[in-house]
Amino acid sequence: MAEETPKSIYDFTVKDIRGNYVNLGKYRGKVLLIVNVASQCALTPSNYQELNILYDKYKNQGLEILAFPCNQFAGREPGTNEEIQEIACSRFKAEFPIFEKVEVNGKNAAPLYQYLKSQEGVCFGDAIKWNFTKILVNREGKVMQTYASTTSPLKFETSLSLPALCTCQPFLLNANHTVTLSCPQPFPLLLYNTLKTFPLIGIISLPVFFYAYPSSPFIAGNMAEETSQSIYDFTVKDIRGNDVTLGDYRGKVLLIINVASKCGLTTSNYKELNVLYEKYRNQGFEILAFPCNQFAGQEPGTNEEIQEVACTMFKAEFPIFDKVEVNGKNAAPLYKFLKSEKGGYFGDAIKWNFSKFLVNKEGKVVERYAPTTAPLKIEKDIQNQLESA
């Protein structure tokens, strides 16, 4: 029964990689990402790389990543603590805390992991499934969510920036299909998709309360958007302000991207997009670029200035469209549709410049790629869609 007494992770003391005791109460008030790491796993390079990105970006905003080496999954962490530290900190440049090697499953599982797995936010039963399972803990030391080993860290970046990771807020779905929130914030796509599976007529006779994580993307309020069946139902404006019906692209494979002129990803993305466009444009492939200034103000120019940068400096020959918003209440209808078709693991929000949506010949979204996914990395997916009937 003693194991039932912990109220939060702050009640635990663990050992760091050098064998020193660390009371997790020192992280009180911070958002934590707890990860069981391994040095010799196929997931190792990509996870350390993206964890480093997150840590560098959010460590001064109250994020800490706590890494616990574990050798229980195919013996992928066989080294001593000293060897593990050398690999993590020298080879993979990790600056976040690395702790002593532990077991996460079985009778010898570390008490911290026994507690984490017992919490309501853990979705995988009582066993960690593989290296790099990630557990998100809020500012009150409570488990909020778990992520599978194959979920890349950047996939849930938006959840790290939620100012209210510590509480939930109720909202009421009433007989008029409208939503009243105690705080004017959105709710996760996962809940929205759950709502969509129930006929509204079956729940309107009674007020129904759900709970929403404040600041998560909210797309329920406008049920009319559900009528769109494909991207061909949308009309957008090109960079010169002319209306373009996306039905003009019927039967083509599309890559839709929110671009920016002054991002660290700009040069490499335009370069590789140009390679793909030159190679496949005559096979039925189109790239549709939508400038957006919502991420660190990295697309501040006018449409004319954006076109000059894209077409003159970066030699883009694919279509550039009118500058749009991709998140929030003023998001372009096309982007609301795209995100509803392929949401992220923690809501549908576009995470950064150069997020990519792959659309098949029927106008359906078939895949979504993170900003850090290089265009040439998805060439095979494009080929597969082009070769499909």
C-alpha positions in Angstrom: 0.0 0.0 0.0 2.9 2.3 0.5 3.2 2.8 -3.3 -0.2 4.4 -3.3 0.9 7.3 -1.1 2.8 9.4 -3.8 0.6 12.3 -4.9 2.9 13.5 -7.7 6.4 12.9 -9.1 7.7 15.4 -6.6 7.5 12.7 -4.0 10.3 10.7 -5.6 14.1 10.8 -5.3 16.2 9.2 -8.0 19.9 9.0 -8.9 21.5 10.9 -11.6 24.0 9.4 -14.1 26.8 10.0 -11.6 25.0 8.3 -8.7 24.0 11.4 -6.9 20.5 11.6 -5.3 18.1 14.0 -7.0 14.8 14.9 -5.4 12.3 15.5 -8.2 10.7 18.2 -6.1 13.4 20.5 -7.6 11.4 20.4 -10.8 8.2 21.7 -9.2 6.4 24.2 -11.4 8.0 22.9 -14.6 6.6 21.0 -17.5 8.5 17.6 -17.7 9.0 15.2 -20.5 10.2 11.8 -19.1 11.8 9.5 -21.6 13.4 6.0 -21.3 16.4 6.3 -23.6 18.8 3.8 -25.2 22.1 4.4 -27.0 21.9 1.6 -29.7 18.3 1.8 -30.9 17.2 2.6 -34.4 15.2 5.5 -32.8 18.2 6.9 -31.0 19.6 9.5 -33.4 16.2 11.1 -34.4 14.9 11.2 -30.9 18.0 12.8 -29.4 18.1 15.3 -32.3 14.5 16.4 -31.8 14.7 16.3 -28.0 17.7 18.7 -28.3 15.6 21.0 -30.5 12.8 21.1 -27.9 15.1 21.5 -25.0 17.0 24.4 -26.6 13.7 26.1 -27.6 11.8 25.7 -24.3 14.2 25.2 -21.4 14.0 28.9 -20.5 10.2 28.7 -20.6 10.0 26.0 -17.9 10.6 22.7 -19.8 12.8 20.0 -18.5 13.6 16.6 -20.2 14.4 13.8 -17.8 16.2 10.9 -19.6 16.3 7.5 -17.9 18.5 4.9 -19.7 17.0 1.4 -19.8 18.3 -1.9 -21.2 15.1 -3.9 -21.1 14.3 -3.6 -24.8 16.5 -5.9 -26.9 19.5 -4.9 -24.9 19.9 -1.5 -26.6 21.4 0.2 -23.6 24.2 -2.2 -22.5 26.8 0.2 -21.3 27.8 1.5 -17.9 26.5 4.9 -16.7 29.8 6.5 -17.8 29.5 5.0 -21.3 25.9 6.1 -21.6 26.7 9.6 -20.5 29.5 9.8 -23.0 27.2 8.7 -25.9 24.3 11.0 -24.8 26.3 14.1 -24.1 29.3 13.8 -26.5 27.9 12.1 -29.5 24.3 13.3 -29.3 25.0 16.6 -27.6 22.3 16.2 -25.0 22.2 19.0 -22.4 19.2 17.8 -20.5 19.6 15.7 -17.4 20.5 12.0 -17.8 19.8 9.8 -14.9 21.0 6.4 -13.6 20.1 3.4 -15.7 16.8 1.8 -14.4 14.3 -0.8 -15.2 10.9 0.5 -16.2 8.9 -2.8 -16.3 8.7 -5.9 -14.0 9.1 -6.4 -10.3 12.3 -4.4 -10.3 10.9 -1.4 -12.0 12.0 1.9 -10.5 9.4 3.3 -8.1 9.1 6.4 -10.3 8.1 4.3 -13.3 5.7 2.2 -11.2 4.0 5.5 -10.3 4.1 6.9 -13.8 2.5 3.8 -15.3 -0.3 3.8 -12.7 -1.5 7.2 -13.6 -4.6 8.0 -15.6 -2.8 9.8 -18.4 -0.8 6.7 -19.3 -2.4 4.9 -22.3 -0.4 1.7 -22.7 -1.6 -0.3 -19.7 1.0 -1.1 -17.1 4.0 -1.8 -19.4 6.4 0.5 -21.3 6.5 -0.9 -24.8 9.9 0.1 -26.1 12.8 2.6 -25.9 11.8 6.3 -26.1 8.3 6.1 -24.7 7.6 9.6 -23.6 5.5 10.8 -20.6 4.4 14.4 -20.4 4.0 15.8 -16.8 2.3 19.1 -16.0 3.4 21.9 -13.7 1.7 20.2 -10.8 3.6 16.9 -11.2 0.7 15.0 -12.7 0.9 12.8 -15.8 -1.0 14.4 -18.7 -0.2 12.2 -21.6 2.0 9.4 -22.9 3.4 9.1 -26.4 4.5 5.9 -28.2 8.1 5.2 -28.9 7.5 5.9 -32.6 6.0 9.4 -31.9 8.8 11.9 -32.8 9.3 14.6 -30.1 8.5 17.4 -32.5 5.1 15.9 -33.2 3.7 17.1 -29.9 5.6 20.4 -29.6 2.4 22.4 -29.3 1.4 20.6 -26.1 4.7 21.7 -24.5 3.8 25.4 -25.0 0.4 25.1 -23.3 0.3 27.7 -20.5 -2.3 25.7 -18.6 -0.9 22.2 -18.7 -1.8 22.0 -15.1 -5.6 22.1 -15.3 -8.6 21.2 -17.4 -11.5 23.5 -18.2 -15.1 22.3 -18.7 -17.2 23.3 -21.7 -20.9 22.7 -22.4 -22.3 21.4 -25.6 -25.9 22.6 -25.6 -29.0 21.9 -27.7 -28.0 24.5 -30.3 -24.8 22.7 -31.0 -22.8 25.6 -29.6 -20.0 25.4 -27.1 -19.6 27.4 -24.0 -16.2 27.3 -22.3 -15.4 28.5 -18.8 -12.2 29.9 -20.5 -12.3 30.8 -24.2 -9.9 28.1 -25.3 -9.9 25.2 -27.7 -9.9 21.4 -27.2 -7.9 18.5 -28.6 -8.6 17.1 -32.0 -8.8 13.6 -30.4 -11.9 14.7 -28.4 -13.4 16.4 -31.5 -13.0 13.3 -33.5 -14.6 11.4 -30.7 -17.6 13.8 -30.8 -17.9 13.4 -34.5 -18.6 9.7 -34.1 -21.8 10.3 -32.1 -25.0 11.6 -33.7 -25.7 15.0 -32.2 -29.4 14.1 -32.0 -28.5 11.5 -29.4 -27.0 14.0 -27.0 -28.9 17.3 -27.4 -31.6 16.4 -24.9 -29.2 16.8 -22.0 -26.3 19.2 -21.4 -23.1 17.2 -21.8 -19.9 18.2 -20.1 -16.5 17.4 -21.5 -13.1 18.6 -20.5 -10.7 20.5 -22.6 -7.0 21.4 -22.3 -6.8 25.1 -22.6 -5.0 26.4 -25.7 -5.3 23.1 -27.6 -6.6 23.7 -31.2 -10.4 24.0 -31.4 -12.3 23.1 -34.5 -15.8 22.2 -33.3 -17.8 25.4 -33.5 -18.3 25.4 -37.3 -19.9 22.2 -38.3 -20.4 23.4 -41.8 -16.7 22.7 -42.5 -17.5 19.0 -42.2 -19.3 19.2 -45.6 -16.1 19.5 -47.5 -15.2 16.2 -49.1 -11.9 17.0 -50.7 -9.6 19.9 -51.4 -11.4 20.4 -54.7 -14.2 22.1 -52.8 -12.1 25.1 -52.0 -11.2 28.3 -53.8 -8.1 30.2 -52.8 -6.3 33.3 -54.0 -3.0 33.2 -55.8 -0.1 35.6 -54.9 -1.6 38.2 -57.3 -5.0 38.1 -55.7 -6.8 36.0 -58.4 -9.3 33.4 -57.4 -8.1 29.8 -58.0 -10.4 26.8 -57.6 -8.5 23.8 -56.4 -10.6 21.7 -58.6 -8.2 22.8 -61.3 -5.7 20.3 -59.7 -8.1 17.3 -59.9 -6.3 14.1 -60.6 -2.9 15.4 -59.6 -0.7 14.6 -56.6 -0.3 17.7 -54.4 2.2 18.8 -51.8 0.7 21.7 -49.8 3.2 23.7 -47.7 3.1 26.8 -45.5 6.3 28.7 -46.5 8.3 31.5 -45.0 11.1 33.6 -46.5 13.2 34.2 -43.4 13.2 30.8 -41.6 16.2 28.7 -40.9 14.4 26.0 -42.9 13.8 28.2 -46.0 16.9 27.6 -48.1 17.0 23.9 -47.8 13.2 23.4 -48.3 13.0 25.6 -51.4 16.1 23.9 -52.8 14.6 20.4 -52.3 11.1 21.4 -53.4 12.6 22.7 -56.6 14.3 19.3 -57.2 11.0 17.4 -56.6 9.0 19.8 -58.8 11.5 19.7 -61.7 11.5 15.9 -61.5 7.8 15.1 -61.2 5.8 18.1 -62.5 5.3 16.4 -65.9 4.1 13.2 -64.2 1.1 14.9 -62.5 2.7 16.5 -59.4 2.1 20.0 -58.1 3.4 21.9 -55.1 1.1 24.5 -53.7 2.9 27.0 -51.4 1.0 29.2 -48.9 3.1 32.0 -47.3 2.3 32.4 -43.6 3.6 34.8 -41.0 2.4 33.1 -37.8 5.7 31.5 -36.8 8.1 34.1 -35.3 7.1 36.6 -38.0 9.3 35.0 -40.6 7.1 35.9 -43.6 6.6 39.6 -43.0 6.6 40.9 -46.5 3.9 41.9 -48.9 2.7 39.3 -51.5 4.9 41.1 -54.1 7.9 40.8 -51.8 7.2 37.2 -51.1 6.9 36.4 -54.8 10.2 38.1 -55.4 12.0 36.1 -52.8 10.4 32.8 -53.8 10.7 33.1 -57.5 13.8 35.2 -58.0 16.0 34.3 -55.0 14.9 30.7 -54.6 14.0 30.1 -58.3 10.6 28.5 -57.3 8.5 27.6 -60.4 5.6 26.0 -58.5 2.5 28.1 -57.6 2.7 30.6 -54.7 -0.6 31.6 -53.2 -1.9 34.5 -51.1 -0.5 34.9 -47.6 -2.8 33.1 -45.1 -3.1 32.1 -41.5 -3.0 28.4 -40.8 -3.9 28.4 -37.1 -6.4 30.1 -35.0 -9.9 31.5 -35.6 -8.7 33.2 -38.8 -7.2 30.2 -40.3 -7.9 29.7 -44.0 -10.8 27.3 -44.7 -8.4 25.1 -46.7 -6.1 24.7 -43.7 -9.0 24.0 -41.4 -9.9 21.1 -43.7 -6.3 19.8 -44.1 -5.8 19.8 -40.3 -9.1 18.0 -39.7 -8.1 15.3 -42.2 -4.6 14.8 -40.7 -4.4 16.1 -37.2 -1.3 15.8 -35.0 -1.1 13.7 -31.8 -2.0 16.6 -29.6 -4.5 18.6 -31.7 -4.3 19.8 -35.2 -2.2 22.9 -35.0 0.5 23.5 -37.6 3.7 23.5 -35.6 6.1 25.7 -37.7 7.0 26.9 -41.2 7.2 24.2 -43.9 4.7 21.7 -42.5 3.7 19.5 -45.4 0.5 17.8 -46.5 0.5 15.1 -49.2 -2.8 14.9 -51.2 -3.7 12.1 -53.5 -5.3 12.2 -56.9 -8.8 12.1 -55.3 -8.1 15.3 -53.3 -7.7 13.4 -50.0 -5.0 14.1 -47.5 -2.9 10.9 -47.2 0.1 12.1 -45.1 1.3 15.0 -43.0 5.0 15.7 -42.4 6.8 17.8 -39.7 8.6 21.0 -40.7 11.9 19.3 -40.1 11.1 16.5 -42.6 13.2 17.4 -45.7 11.2 17.3 -48.9 13.5 14.7 -50.5 12.8 12.4 -47.5 9.2 12.0 -48.8 10.1 11.5 -52.4 9.1 7.8 -52.2 5.7 8.7 -50.9 5.2 11.0 -53.8 6.2 8.3 -56.3 3.8 5.9 -54.7 0.9 8.3 -55.1 1.9 9.1 -58.7 2.0 5.4 -59.5 -1.4 4.7 -57.9 -4.4 4.2 -60.2 
